[in-house]
Amino acid sequence: MQRLRQSASRIVLVAITLWALAMIVPDLYRLVQPLGSFGFYSNNDGLITDVRGPFPDEPSSPAYQAGLRLGDQLDLAQMRCIPIDTRKCASAMAALGGMRLVIDQQRAELALAATPERPAGQVDIVARQRPYSWWVVGVLALDQVAGILVILAAAWLVWTRRGPMTWGFFLYVIWFNPGQSSQYYALLQYYSPVALLTQNILGVIAQGIGSAGFIWFALRAPTDETTMRWRPVEKALPAVAIFVSVLLSLSYANLFGFPTEMVTRAGILSAPAVAVFAFAILVARRKELPPQEYQRLRWVIWGCLIGLPALAIADVGTLTTMLDFLWGGDPPPEHFWGLVYLVNGVLCLFVSEAIRRPRVVTVSVPLRRVTILGLLVSLPMLFLHEQIDHVREELNKVFAIPSWTWIGIATLTIFLITRLHEWLVHHADRLFHRSVAAAGQRLGDAILSAENGAQIETSLVQGVQKSLDLASATVFRHEGHIFRRAVADYGWDNGATRTLEPGDPMLAPIRTQHPFGISAEAAARNHLPDGLRRPILAVPVGDRLRCLALALYGPHAAGTDLNHDERTMLADLAELAASAFMKLDHDRLCHRVAILEAELEASNAKLAVTRPPSQSAS
């Protein structure tokens, strides 16, 4: 029965994943063939608030050329979708609710209500291909790739760690992700208004379930467990899903003659309200978790703090007119909102790492990297996008470069930004981890100047523990056919093992002479400390021919994992310790040889003195 339930769950997971991908994958076609636009925008009351659209100026807009002007009012009663499968209904679906892009050369029939400036009438508009911008191509490619990866990553979490926590997050990201779905909706609107209306209904249901799912995720992250304190909130989640779905569905009442701008705003704002509530739950649960899980929760909190506001601002800016007062009649271009949506991908990245890994490094490391990447992407757009478009136009006049060439240029630019990001991250890590480098230098000098093995072990254990603030550390010396725990250790009690068998599978990676991780299963099998003190990294001390010792290190006392620079430092210290151990062995051997030679000479001299003269003559 359990296997049958698991199979059914995975079938549902695959079906929902395919639906989510079907909404955003078609937009990749826009990289080579842009959609068209009527060149205007109306809010959900039918009020015309923009007659330029994506075109460079109003005279270039098909809507403006057809006679549409700012302040005109669509007659919702004349354009209502009764029956649904009509051109007027299709035009209403294209004109209302934020659908800015349609199939090129598509025709729209708009009924205008009478105003003090003009009588009632009808306007016919034929969509024209929107301008093809280098920035539009680059940002669209980033959005679509990020959206696909976000959906697949969330689905993989459910596939590998099935539970309320991962299901809740997956149901959230199938709708709230950086991917754009203009091509998908344009095709539905062009071929079948009935299919588009059905998709809209399914969409509001998905948004309601996703909103409740995100709260469900917040109640259980990162261990998929919660306490009795939050049980009433879990029981109320179905009501949240129904309320959000009903509120969002009311925004489509404008298709049947009712103005819905205010209810649309309320529906759009429900997503930020849910996000704020979920974020408050995450913050409130911090004190309920042990250090290790608290650090994982910090990743989730910071992912929400970065990704959720970006998504909320982008939705409000593209689906309502609430932010129009900020633009002064000149709204931001499409690729600006694309970059804002892209920031939402940080949420899935942080959440995936927090759930997938039993321990995480301090969240400041990825925050630095995300900040550097954001600056690399946003600064060129902020200062250069007008100049780049101008250069593109001038080059097209001289060389007649085909449009697909700019896709290659955009790809090359993304590659160069990626390489520059890696270089800047490397040097930023070196800058922020100078204390680690200084500790490595200090401990290395102490190891090389050690007069005996105990001092080397003290540096590898006590010195490292104090420098990195670790929860545990120890060294096992290779004696005969076993590894025996040295006297110097930290965080190891008497109940922990004192010997390790070289033949145990846990120690198989020793032959590589590189640091390797220790799983929870291997630690339990070998009776190592558990909980926060459980060793997570083993560092062999030796060369290619033999292993002299094995250093075991736990995580930071705060619960965070060892980062790359710290692991590199420990590997360097192990190499120095191996040289120091060998030097001490060599010096000890030389000293022993010198003693034996002195004893031999003394013995020979004594023998010569006591030997009889006859034996000496002979």
C-alpha positions in Angstrom: 0.0 0.0 0.0 2.8 2.4 0.9 4.6 1.6 -2.4 1.4 2.2 -4.4 0.9 5.6 -2.6 4.5 6.5 -3.4 4.1 5.6 -7.0 0.9 7.7 -7.3 2.7 10.6 -5.6 5.5 10.5 -8.1 3.1 10.3 -11.1 1.4 13.5 -9.8 4.8 15.1 -9.3 5.8 14.3 -12.9 2.5 15.6 -14.3 2.7 18.9 -12.4 6.3 19.4 -13.3 5.5 18.9 -17.0 2.7 21.4 -16.7 4.9 24.0 -15.0 7.6 23.5 -17.7 5.1 23.7 -20.5 4.2 27.2 -19.3 7.8 28.6 -19.5 9.7 26.5 -22.0 7.9 27.9 -25.1 9.3 31.3 -24.3 12.7 30.1 -25.4 11.3 30.4 -28.9 11.1 34.2 -28.3 14.9 34.2 -28.4 14.7 33.7 -32.2 11.2 34.9 -33.0 9.8 37.8 -30.9 6.1 38.1 -30.2 4.0 41.0 -31.3 2.3 43.7 -29.3 -0.7 46.0 -29.7 1.3 48.7 -28.1 -1.0 49.6 -25.2 -1.9 48.6 -21.6 -5.2 48.8 -19.8 -5.8 48.1 -16.2 -8.5 45.6 -15.0 -11.1 48.3 -15.1 -10.5 48.8 -18.8 -8.8 52.2 -18.4 -6.0 52.8 -21.0 -2.9 53.8 -19.0 -0.2 53.4 -21.7 -0.3 53.7 -25.6 3.4 53.0 -26.3 4.0 49.5 -25.0 7.4 48.1 -25.9 7.9 50.4 -28.8 10.4 53.3 -28.7 7.7 56.1 -28.8 3.9 56.5 -29.1 3.8 57.1 -32.9 5.4 53.7 -33.4 2.7 52.0 -31.4 0.0 50.2 -33.4 -2.6 51.3 -30.7 -1.6 54.9 -31.1 -1.7 54.7 -34.8 -5.2 53.1 -34.6 -6.4 56.2 -32.5 -6.2 54.9 -29.0 -5.2 57.5 -26.4 -4.3 57.7 -22.8 -7.4 57.9 -20.6 -9.7 56.0 -23.1 -12.0 53.5 -21.4 -12.8 50.1 -22.8 -16.5 49.2 -22.7 -16.4 46.1 -20.6 -20.1 45.4 -21.1 -19.7 45.4 -24.9 -16.6 43.2 -24.7 -17.8 40.6 -22.2 -17.1 37.0 -22.9 -20.6 35.7 -23.6 -20.2 33.5 -25.6 -16.5 32.8 -24.8 -15.3 31.6 -28.2 -15.4 35.0 -30.0 -12.9 37.6 -31.3 -14.2 40.1 -28.8 -13.6 37.7 -25.9 -10.1 37.0 -27.3 -9.5 40.7 -27.6 -10.7 41.3 -24.0 -8.3 38.5 -22.7 -5.4 40.1 -24.6 -6.3 43.7 -23.5 -7.1 43.2 -19.8 -5.1 41.8 -16.9 -1.5 42.5 -18.0 -1.1 40.4 -21.2 1.3 42.7 -23.1 2.6 40.3 -25.8 0.5 38.5 -28.4 1.1 36.6 -31.7 2.5 38.9 -34.4 -0.2 40.3 -36.8 -3.0 39.3 -34.5 -6.1 41.5 -34.8 -8.0 42.9 -31.8 -11.5 44.4 -31.7 -11.8 46.9 -28.9 -15.1 48.6 -27.9 -14.5 52.0 -26.4 -16.9 53.6 -24.0 -18.0 57.3 -24.5 -15.9 59.9 -22.7 -16.2 63.7 -22.6 -13.6 64.0 -25.3 -14.9 61.3 -27.7 -18.0 59.2 -28.5 -18.3 55.5 -28.1 -16.8 53.4 -30.9 -14.8 50.5 -32.0 -11.0 50.3 -32.6 -9.3 47.6 -34.7 -5.6 47.1 -33.9 -3.2 44.7 -35.7 -0.2 43.7 -33.5 3.3 44.3 -34.7 6.5 42.6 -33.8 8.0 44.2 -30.7 11.5 45.7 -31.0 14.3 43.1 -30.8 16.7 44.3 -28.1 20.0 42.8 -27.1 19.0 43.2 -23.4 15.6 41.6 -24.0 17.3 38.5 -25.4 19.9 38.3 -22.6 17.5 38.8 -19.7 14.9 36.5 -21.3 17.5 33.7 -21.6 18.6 34.1 -18.0 15.0 34.2 -16.8 14.0 31.0 -18.7 17.0 29.0 -17.7 16.6 30.1 -14.1 12.9 29.2 -14.2 13.5 25.8 -15.6 16.3 25.0 -13.1 14.1 26.3 -10.2 11.2 24.0 -11.2 13.5 21.0 -11.7 15.4 21.6 -8.4 12.1 21.8 -6.5 10.8 18.6 -8.2 14.1 16.8 -7.4 13.7 17.8 -3.7 10.3 16.2 -3.6 11.5 13.1 -5.5 14.4 12.5 -3.1 12.9 13.9 0.1 9.2 13.4 -0.2 7.2 15.1 2.6 5.0 18.1 3.4 8.0 20.5 3.5 9.3 19.7 0.0 5.8 19.3 -1.5 4.9 22.7 0.0 7.9 24.4 -1.6 7.4 22.7 -4.9 3.7 23.8 -5.1 4.9 27.3 -4.5 7.7 27.5 -7.2 5.7 25.9 -10.0 3.9 29.2 -10.2 6.2 31.7 -8.4 9.5 31.3 -10.4 11.6 33.6 -12.6 10.4 32.0 -15.8 8.2 34.0 -18.2 5.1 32.5 -20.0 4.2 35.1 -22.6 4.5 32.7 -25.5 2.4 30.1 -23.8 -0.5 32.5 -23.1 -0.2 34.1 -26.5 -0.7 30.8 -28.2 -3.7 29.9 -26.0 -5.2 33.3 -26.6 -4.7 33.1 -30.4 -6.0 29.6 -30.9 -8.6 29.1 -28.1 -10.1 31.6 -25.7 -11.7 28.7 -23.9 -8.3 27.0 -23.3 -6.9 30.3 -22.1 -9.8 30.8 -19.6 -9.3 27.3 -18.4 -5.6 27.9 -17.9 -6.4 31.1 -16.0 -8.7 29.2 -13.7 -6.1 26.5 -13.1 -3.6 29.2 -12.6 -5.5 30.9 -9.7 -6.0 27.5 -8.1 -2.3 26.8 -8.4 -1.5 30.2 -6.9 -3.8 29.6 -4.0 -2.3 26.1 -3.3 1.2 27.5 -3.8 0.6 30.2 -1.2 -0.6 27.7 1.3 2.2 25.4 0.3 4.8 28.1 1.1 3.4 28.5 4.6 3.5 24.8 5.0 7.1 24.8 4.0 7.9 27.6 6.4 6.3 25.6 9.3 8.6 22.6 8.6 11.9 23.8 7.1 14.6 22.6 7.2 13.9 19.2 8.9 10.3 18.6 7.8 9.3 18.6 11.4 7.2 21.1 13.4 5.9 21.5 17.0 2.4 21.5 18.5 2.6 25.3 18.6 2.1 25.4 14.8 -0.6 22.7 14.4 -3.5 25.2 14.3 -1.8 27.1 11.5 -1.3 23.8 9.5 -5.0 23.0 9.9 -6.0 26.5 8.5 -3.9 26.1 5.3 -6.8 24.7 3.2 -8.8 27.8 4.0 -5.9 30.0 3.0 -5.7 28.2 -0.4 -9.4 28.6 -1.0 -9.4 32.2 0.0 -6.5 33.2 -2.2 -7.9 31.2 -5.2 -11.3 32.8 -4.9 -9.8 36.3 -4.5 -7.6 35.9 -7.6 -10.4 34.3 -9.6 -12.6 37.4 -9.0 -10.1 39.5 -11.0 -11.4 37.7 -14.2 -14.9 39.1 -13.6 -13.9 41.9 -16.0 -14.3 39.5 -18.8 -18.0 39.5 -18.0 -18.4 43.2 -17.8 -17.4 44.0 -14.2 -14.4 46.3 -13.3 -11.9 44.5 -11.1 -8.8 46.6 -10.7 -9.2 46.9 -6.9 -9.9 43.2 -6.4 -7.0 42.4 -8.7 -4.7 44.6 -6.6 -6.0 42.8 -3.5 -5.3 39.4 -5.1 -1.8 40.4 -6.2 -1.1 41.7 -2.7 -2.2 38.4 -1.2 1.1 36.9 -2.4 3.3 39.4 -0.5 1.0 39.1 2.6 1.5 35.3 2.5 5.2 35.8 2.1 5.4 38.1 5.1 3.4 35.7 7.2 5.6 32.8 6.2 8.8 34.9 6.8 7.5 35.7 10.3 7.0 32.0 11.0 10.6 31.3 9.9 11.9 34.0 12.2 9.8 32.8 15.1 11.0 29.2 14.7 14.7 30.1 15.0 14.9 29.4 18.8 13.2 26.1 18.4 16.1 24.5 16.5 19.5 23.3 17.5 22.6 25.1 16.2 23.1 22.9 13.1 19.5 23.3 12.0 19.4 26.9 12.9 22.2 27.6 10.4 20.2 25.8 7.7 17.2 27.9 8.6 19.2 31.0 8.2 19.8 30.1 4.6 16.0 29.8 4.1 15.4 33.1 5.9 18.0 35.0 3.8 16.6 33.4 0.6 13.2 34.7 1.5 14.5 38.1 2.4 16.1 38.5 -1.1 13.7 36.5 -3.3 10.3 37.3 -2.0 10.4 41.1 -2.2 11.7 40.9 -5.7 8.9 38.7 -6.8 6.3 40.9 -5.1 7.6 44.1 -6.7 7.8 42.6 -10.1 4.2 41.3 -9.9 2.8 44.6 -8.7 4.8 46.5 -11.4 3.7 44.3 -14.3 0.2 43.2 -13.4 -1.2 46.4 -11.8 -0.8 50.2 -12.1 0.0 50.6 -8.5 3.6 51.7 -9.2 2.9 53.9 -12.2 3.3 57.1 -10.0 7.0 56.2 -9.7 7.8 56.3 -13.4 6.3 59.7 -14.4 4.7 58.3 -17.6 7.8 56.4 -18.7 7.5 52.9 -17.2 10.6 50.6 -17.1 11.4 48.4 -20.0 10.4 44.7 -20.1 14.0 43.5 -19.4 14.1 45.6 -16.2 11.3 43.5 -14.7 13.0 40.4 -16.1 16.0 41.1 -14.0 13.8 41.7 -10.9 12.1 38.4 -11.5 15.5 36.8 -11.8 16.4 37.7 -8.3 13.6 35.4 -7.1 15.8 32.5 -8.2 18.0 33.2 -5.1 15.2 31.8 -2.9 15.2 28.4 -4.6 19.0 28.3 -4.6 19.2 28.9 -0.9 16.3 26.6 0.0 17.7 23.8 -2.1 21.1 24.0 -0.4 19.5 24.2 3.1 17.4 21.1 2.5 19.9 19.1 0.5 22.8 19.5 2.8 22.9 18.3 6.5 25.3 21.1 7.2 25.8 24.4 5.4 28.6 27.0 5.5 27.8 30.4 7.0 25.2 32.2 4.9 27.6 35.2 4.5 29.5 33.3 1.9 26.7 32.9 -0.7 25.4 36.4 0.2 28.7 37.8 -1.0 28.6 35.8 -4.2 25.0 36.8 -4.9 25.8 40.4 -4.3 28.8 40.3 -6.7 26.7 38.6 -9.4 23.9 41.2 -8.9 26.3 44.1 -9.3 27.9 42.5 -12.4 24.5 42.1 -14.1 22.8 45.3 -13.0 25.5 47.9 -13.4 26.0 47.3 -17.2 22.2 47.5 -17.7 22.0 50.6 -15.6 24.7 52.6 -17.4 25.2 50.9 -20.8 21.9 49.6 -22.1 21.1 52.7 -24.2 24.7 52.9 -25.6 24.7 49.1 -26.4 21.4 49.4 -28.3 22.8 52.4 -30.2 26.0 50.5 -31.1 23.9 47.6 -32.3 21.8 49.8 -34.6 24.9 51.4 -36.1 26.5 48.1 -36.7 23.4 46.8 -38.4 23.4 49.7 -40.7 27.0 49.1 -41.8 27.3 45.3 -41.7 23.7 44.1 -41.9 24.3 41.6 -39.0 21.5 39.0 -38.8 19.4 39.0 -35.7 20.4 35.5 -34.6 24.0 36.8 -34.2 23.0 38.8 -31.2 22.0 35.6 -29.5 25.6 34.5 -29.8 26.8 37.8 -28.5 24.5 37.6 -25.6 25.7 34.1 -24.8 29.3 35.2 -24.9 28.6 38.1 -22.7 26.9 35.8 -20.1 30.0 33.5 -20.2 32.3 36.5 -19.7 30.2 37.7 -16.8 30.3 34.2 -15.3 34.1 34.1 -15.5 34.5 37.6 -14.1 32.1 36.5 -11.3 34.3 33.5 -10.4 37.4 35.7 -10.4 35.9 38.3 -8.1 34.4 35.7 -5.8 37.9 34.1 -5.4 39.5 37.4 -4.4 36.6 38.4 -2.2 36.8 35.1 -0.3 40.6 35.7 0.2 39.8 39.1 1.5 37.1 38.1 3.9 39.0 34.9 5.0 42.3 36.6 5.9 42.0 35.4 9.5 41.9 31.9 8.2 45.1 32.4 6.2 46.8 34.1 9.2 45.8 31.2 11.4 47.2 28.7 8.9 50.5 30.6 8.8 50.7 30.7 12.6 49.9 27.1 13.1 52.2 26.0 10.2 55.1 27.8 11.8 54.3 26.1 15.1 54.2 22.7 13.5 57.5 23.1 11.7 59.2 24.3 14.9 57.7 21.5 17.0 60.3 19.5 19.1 58.1 16.4 19.5 55.0 14.7 18.2 52.8 15.9 21.1 53.4 19.5 20.1 52.4 18.7 16.5 49.2 17.0 17.7 48.5 20.0 19.9 48.7 22.4 17.0 46.5 20.1 14.8 43.9 19.8 17.6 43.9 22.6 20.1 45.4 25.2 17.7 42.9 24.5 14.9 40.0 24.2 17.3 40.6 27.6 18.8 41.4 29.3 15.5 38.3 28.0 13.7 36.0 27.6 16.8 35.2 24.0 16.1 32.9 21.7 18.0 35.4 18.8 18.0 38.9 17.9 16.9 41.3 15.0 17.4 44.2 13.1 15.9 44.6 9.3 15.4 48.2 8.2 15.2 49.0 5.1 13.0 50.5 2.5 15.4 51.1 -0.9 13.9 47.9 -2.1 12.2 45.5 0.4 13.8 45.0 4.1 14.3 45.0 5.1 18.0 43.5 8.3 19.3 46.2 10.6 20.7 46.0 12.3 24.1 45.2 15.7 22.5 41.5 16.0 21.6 38.6 18.3 21.9 34.9 17.4 22.1 35.6 13.6 22.4 34.5 11.9 25.6 35.5 8.6 27.1 32.6 6.8 25.4 34.0 7.6 21.9 36.2 5.1 20.2 40.0 5.1 20.9 41.0 3.1 17.8 40.1 2.9 14.1 40.6 -0.1 11.9 42.4 0.9 8.6 40.2 -1.7 6.8 36.9 0.0 7.7 35.1 1.4 4.6 35.1 4.9 6.2 38.9 5.1 5.9 39.0 3.9 2.2 39.6 7.4 0.9 42.9 7.6 2.9 44.8 6.3 -0.1 44.0 9.4 -2.1 45.8 11.5 0.6 43.1 14.2 0.2 40.6 15.3 2.9 37.3 13.5 2.8 33.9 13.7 4.4 32.5 11.4 7.1 28.9 10.4 6.8 26.5 10.1 9.8 26.2 6.4 9.2 30.0 5.8 9.2 30.4 7.9 12.3 27.8 5.9 14.2 29.3 2.6 13.0 32.7 3.6 14.3 31.4 5.0 17.6 32.4 8.6 16.9 30.8 11.5 18.8 27.3 12.3 17.5 25.2 15.5 17.3 27.0 18.8 16.8 30.4 17.2 17.8 30.2 14.5 15.0 33.4 14.7 12.9 32.5 15.8 9.3 36.0 16.0 7.8 39.0 13.6 7.9 42.4 14.9 6.9 45.2 12.3 6.2 48.6 13.2 7.5 51.2 11.5 5.4 52.6 11.0 1.8 51.8 8.8 -1.1 53.5 5.8 0.6 52.1 5.9 4.1 49.6 7.6 6.4 51.2 8.7 9.7 48.1 10.0 11.3 44.5 11.0 10.6 43.0 14.3 11.9 39.2 14.4 12.4 37.4 17.7 12.6 33.8 18.6 13.5 31.8 21.6 12.3 31.9 25.1 13.8 30.5 25.4 17.3 27.8 27.6 15.8 26.7 24.7 13.6 28.0 25.8 10.2 30.1 23.7 7.9 33.8 24.2 7.1 34.1 26.4 4.0 36.5 25.9 1.1 39.3 28.1 2.5 39.2 26.4 5.9 39.4 22.9 4.3 42.3 24.1 2.2 44.1 25.4 5.3 43.6 22.0 7.1 45.0 20.1 4.1 48.0 22.4 4.0 48.6 21.9 7.8 48.4 18.1 7.3 51.1 18.3 4.7 53.3 20.3 7.0 52.6 18.0 9.9 53.6 15.0 7.7 56.9 16.7 7.0 57.4 17.6 10.6 56.6 14.0 11.8 59.0 12.6 9.2 61.7 15.1 10.3 61.3 14.1 13.9 61.4 10.4 12.9 64.6 11.1 10.9 66.2 13.1 13.7 65.3 10.3 16.2 66.7 7.7 13.9 69.9 9.7 13.3 70.2 10.2 17.1 69.7 6.5 17.7 72.3 5.6 15.0 74.8 8.1 16.6 74.3 6.5 20.0 74.7 3.0 18.6 77.9 4.1 16.7 79.3 5.6 19.9 78.5 2.5 21.8 80.1 0.4 19.1 83.3 2.5 19.2 83.4 2.4 23.0 82.9 -1.3 22.9 85.7 -1.8 20.3 88.0 0.5 22.3 87.3 -1.5 25.5 87.8 -4.7 23.6 91.2 -3.5 22.3 92.4 -2.6 25.8 91.4 -5.9 27.3 92.7 -8.1 24.5 95.9 -10.2 25.3 99.3 -9.1 23.6 99.6 -12.4 21.8 96.2 -11.9 20.1 97.1 -8.3 19.3 100.4 -9.4 17.7 98.7 -12.1 15.7 
